[in-house]
Amino acid sequence: KQPLEAFPLDDLKFVGILEQGPQLWGLILDPEKKVVAVKVGSYMGQNYGRVLSINSNEIKLEETTKTSGTWEKQITTLRIVTGK
């Protein structure tokens, strides 16, 4: 398990990006006020959320949730939080 899988997705905030060569990282603020860098393929949230894409405005995740006894995949978007 990765550190951000311990928290509900609603408690995580996308606060910035970091570019390292061709690699783009999303900076996530957790409820304990720690900033964690994620990349495509990282996991976060409690519904097996896997990062599909990162850009300067949003992170797209694929979550797997159990609904009525069946597992379903859904796309969730985490938008960047600005200082306003």
Secondary structure, 3 states (H helix, E strand, C coil): CCHHHHCCHHHCEEEEEEEECCEEEEEEECCCCCEEEECCCCEECCCCEEEEEECCCEEEEEEEEEECCEEEEEEEEEEECCCC
